[in-house]
Amino acid sequence: MKTDLLERKPWIVYIMLAFATSSWGSAFIAGNFATQDLSPSAVAFFRFFFATLLLIPLMLWMDKGGRRPKGKEWFLVCLLGLTGIALYNIAFFIAARDAPIVKSSLFIASNPVLIAVLSGLFLKEKITGKNVIGLVLALSGAFIIITEGNVRQLAEAGLAPIDLILLLAVVCWALYSVLGKVALQKYSAITSTTYAVGAGTIMLFPFAFMDTAPAQLQNASLLTWGSILHMSIIVSVASFIMYYQGIKMIGAAKASIFINLMPLSAVILAMLLLGEPFLYVHMAGALLVLTGVTVGTRRNGQGKKRNSAKSETTDSVKVSAGR
């Protein structure tokens, strides 16, 4: 049935993938709105609390009878929750509140190349010349975006605190993605996501409790709660289903191309809704980042399709859960 649909109307799958990946970019804007009333840790907690309520029945339906964590495997689940849900999202929402969306979204877009390199270091996957070239290009683009072309000012003043927060976000997400590849050898994508989100939500609770007064929750605007629900329902759950189904229908290689819509949608929405400028230096940095990601993550040969599918499934877990 799905194959017939793809053959007759392939554009439906492409629209679904475009919507899913573009929604990841909208998380930057929603995070900016939500952190006007609540702390970053509180926004992160409520986002994933609501997402967990949706993911648990979804997991029981999609992966009925599937393998679940047990024994020492809970340590892996806790690491997933710590890196990709708790730490990454606290850093993400601090950046969404304090940094220009154009800057943070383009910088975080360099992540896939770092993931490829860390996979080589920790999972013994082959690091190719393309990986190295892609990393250099992507980091060069990220450097231009962070400094906005003013290298001298950076040399004199050093990295700003928000730049260090962005670096923490990138490293945490890369570690989460590498750990996710290990988890996907044991569990399905929906199960890995649900347990990681659940563990991360528990870790976020004490921070949200300490940072949030009852009056803040009562006075939070409808825009704040609507933004949180958008990130919970659309970004964290619906986009996961759409992207994962897209991988199954057209393959990981084609589906992964749509990931580049994430920073593009974030930049466009930031310009339209927040009035942020898009400078020539941002364009130059973005071109280097996207070129680096394309070069550094491209896979050759038919024999790598299965591994590529697993890798991109991890990326779907990534962004739907964390971005």
C-alpha positions in Angstrom: 0.0 0.0 0.0 2.8 2.4 1.0 4.8 1.4 -2.0 1.9 2.0 -4.3 1.3 5.4 -2.7 5.0 6.3 -3.2 5.0 5.3 -6.8 1.8 7.2 -7.6 2.4 10.3 -5.4 6.0 10.5 -4.2 5.5 14.2 -3.5 3.4 13.3 -0.4 6.4 11.7 1.2 8.6 14.7 0.4 6.0 17.1 1.9 5.8 15.0 5.0 9.6 15.0 5.4 9.8 18.7 4.7 7.2 19.4 7.3 8.9 17.2 9.9 12.4 18.7 9.4 11.1 22.3 9.2 9.2 21.8 12.5 12.6 21.1 14.1 13.6 24.7 13.2 10.4 26.0 14.7 11.6 24.7 18.1 14.1 27.6 18.3 11.3 30.1 18.0 9.0 28.3 20.3 11.8 28.0 22.8 12.4 31.8 22.6 8.7 32.5 23.3 8.4 30.0 26.2 11.6 31.2 28.0 10.2 34.7 28.3 7.9 33.4 31.2 9.6 30.2 32.4 13.2 29.2 33.0 15.0 27.1 30.4 15.0 24.0 32.7 11.2 24.4 33.4 10.5 24.7 29.6 12.6 21.6 28.9 10.9 19.7 31.7 7.3 20.5 30.6 8.2 19.9 27.0 9.3 16.4 27.7 6.8 15.6 30.4 4.0 16.1 27.9 6.0 14.3 25.2 6.5 11.3 27.5 2.7 11.1 28.1 2.3 10.7 24.3 5.3 8.5 23.6 4.5 5.8 26.1 1.2 4.7 24.5 2.8 5.2 21.1 5.7 2.9 22.0 3.3 0.2 23.3 1.4 0.4 20.0 4.3 0.6 17.5 6.6 -1.7 19.4 4.3 -4.1 21.1 6.3 -7.0 22.6 9.6 -5.2 21.7 12.8 -5.4 23.7 13.0 -3.2 26.8 16.0 -2.1 28.9 17.0 -4.3 31.8 19.9 -4.7 34.2 23.0 -2.7 33.3 21.3 -1.4 30.1 19.6 1.2 32.3 23.0 2.9 32.5 22.8 3.5 28.8 19.3 4.8 29.1 20.4 7.3 31.8 23.3 8.5 29.6 20.9 9.1 26.8 18.6 11.0 29.0 21.4 13.0 30.5 23.2 14.0 27.3 20.4 14.4 24.7 17.4 15.4 26.9 18.6 17.1 30.1 21.9 18.8 29.4 21.3 19.4 25.7 17.9 21.0 26.2 18.9 23.2 29.1 21.7 24.5 26.9 19.3 24.7 23.9 16.7 26.8 25.7 19.3 29.1 27.3 20.6 29.7 23.7 17.0 30.2 22.5 16.5 32.8 25.1 19.8 34.6 25.1 21.4 34.1 21.6 20.2 35.2 18.2 18.2 32.3 16.7 20.0 32.8 13.4 23.4 32.3 15.1 22.4 29.3 17.3 20.5 27.4 14.6 23.3 27.7 12.1 25.9 26.8 14.6 24.0 23.7 15.8 23.5 22.7 12.2 27.2 21.7 12.1 26.5 18.8 14.5 26.3 15.8 12.0 29.9 16.0 11.1 31.0 15.9 14.8 28.8 12.9 15.2 30.5 11.2 12.3 33.9 11.8 13.9 32.9 10.7 17.4 31.4 7.6 15.9 34.8 6.8 14.5 36.6 7.5 17.8 34.2 5.6 20.1 32.4 3.1 17.8 35.3 2.3 15.6 33.5 3.4 12.5 35.8 4.3 9.7 36.8 8.0 9.6 37.3 9.0 6.0 39.0 11.9 4.3 35.5 13.3 3.6 34.7 13.2 7.3 37.8 15.3 8.1 37.2 17.7 5.2 33.6 18.1 6.2 34.5 18.7 9.9 37.0 21.4 8.9 34.5 23.1 6.6 31.6 22.9 9.2 33.8 24.2 12.0 35.0 27.0 9.9 31.5 28.0 9.2 30.5 27.7 12.8 33.6 29.9 13.7 32.5 32.6 11.3 28.9 32.5 12.7 30.1 32.8 16.3 32.6 35.6 15.6 30.4 37.2 13.0 33.6 37.7 11.0 35.3 39.7 13.8 38.2 37.4 14.7 40.2 40.2 16.4 37.4 40.8 18.9 37.3 37.1 19.8 41.0 37.0 20.3 40.8 40.0 22.6 37.7 39.1 24.6 37.5 35.3 24.3 34.4 33.3 23.8 31.2 34.8 25.3 29.3 32.7 27.9 26.5 32.0 25.4 29.1 30.7 22.9 30.2 28.2 25.5 26.6 27.2 26.0 26.2 26.6 22.3 29.4 24.5 22.3 28.0 22.4 25.2 24.8 21.9 23.3 26.7 20.6 20.2 28.9 18.3 22.2 26.0 16.9 24.2 24.0 16.2 21.1 26.9 14.5 19.4 27.4 12.3 22.4 23.7 11.5 22.5 23.7 10.5 18.9 26.7 8.2 19.3 25.1 6.6 22.3 21.9 6.4 20.3 23.6 4.2 17.7 24.5 1.8 20.5 20.9 1.8 21.7 19.5 1.1 18.3 21.4 -2.1 18.2 19.3 -3.2 21.2 15.9 -1.5 20.8 13.6 0.0 18.2 13.8 3.8 17.5 10.5 4.5 19.3 11.6 2.5 22.4 15.0 4.2 22.5 13.4 7.6 22.2 10.7 6.9 24.8 13.1 5.7 27.5 15.6 8.4 26.8 12.9 11.1 27.0 11.5 9.5 30.2 14.9 9.4 31.9 15.7 12.9 30.8 12.4 14.2 32.1 13.1 12.8 35.5 16.5 14.4 35.5 15.1 17.7 34.6 12.5 17.8 37.3 14.7 18.9 40.3 16.1 21.8 38.2 12.7 22.9 37.0 11.4 22.6 40.6 14.2 24.8 42.0 14.0 27.4 39.2 10.2 27.8 39.0 7.9 29.4 41.5 4.2 28.5 41.5 3.4 32.1 40.6 5.4 31.8 37.4 3.3 28.8 36.2 0.1 30.6 37.0 1.2 33.8 35.2 2.7 32.1 32.2 0.9 33.2 29.0 -1.1 31.1 26.6 1.7 31.8 24.1 4.2 30.1 26.5 2.1 27.0 27.1 1.2 26.8 23.4 4.9 26.9 22.5 5.6 24.1 24.9 2.8 22.0 23.6 3.9 22.7 20.0 7.4 21.4 20.9 5.9 18.4 22.7 3.3 17.3 20.2 4.7 18.5 16.8 8.4 18.7 17.2 9.0 15.8 19.6 6.3 13.2 18.6 4.7 14.0 15.3 7.9 14.8 13.5 9.5 11.6 14.8 6.7 9.5 13.2 6.8 11.4 10.0 10.6 11.3 9.6 10.9 7.7 10.6 8.2 6.7 8.2 10.0 8.8 5.5 13.2 6.8 6.1 11.2 3.5 5.7 9.6 4.7 2.5 12.4 6.4 0.6 15.6 5.4 2.5 17.9 7.2 4.9 20.1 8.8 2.2 17.3 10.7 0.6 15.5 11.5 3.8 18.6 12.9 5.4 18.8 15.6 2.7 15.7 17.2 4.3 17.6 17.7 7.6 19.1 20.8 6.0 15.7 22.4 6.2 16.0 22.7 10.0 18.4 25.7 10.1 16.8 27.2 7.1 13.3 27.2 8.7 14.8 28.5 11.9 16.4 31.4 10.2 13.3 32.3 8.1 11.1 32.2 11.2 13.5 34.2 13.2 13.5 36.9 10.5 9.7 36.9 10.2 8.6 36.6 13.8 11.5 38.0 15.8 12.9 40.6 13.3 16.4 39.2 13.5 18.8 40.2 10.7 20.4 37.8 8.4 23.8 39.2 7.6 26.2 38.3 4.7 28.6 36.8 7.3 25.7 34.4 8.4 25.3 33.4 4.8 29.0 32.7 4.3 29.0 30.7 7.6 25.8 28.8 6.6 27.2 27.8 3.2 30.4 26.4 4.9 28.4 24.5 7.5 26.0 23.0 5.0 28.8 22.1 2.6 30.7 20.5 5.4 27.7 18.5 6.6 27.0 17.3 3.0 30.6 16.3 2.3 31.3 14.9 5.7 28.2 12.7 6.1 27.9 11.5 2.5 28.1 7.7 2.2 29.2 5.7 -0.8 28.3 2.2 -1.9 25.2 0.1 -1.6 26.7 -2.0 1.2 26.4 0.9 3.6 22.7 1.5 3.2 21.7 -0.5 6.2 24.2 1.3 8.5 23.1 4.6 7.0 19.5 3.9 7.8 20.4 3.2 11.4 22.5 6.3 11.6 19.7 8.5 10.2 17.1 6.9 12.4 19.3 8.0 15.3 19.2 11.5 13.9 15.4 11.4 13.7 15.5 10.4 17.4 17.9 13.3 17.9 15.9 16.1 16.5 12.5 15.0 17.4 13.5 14.4 20.9 15.9 17.3 21.4 15.3 20.0 18.9 
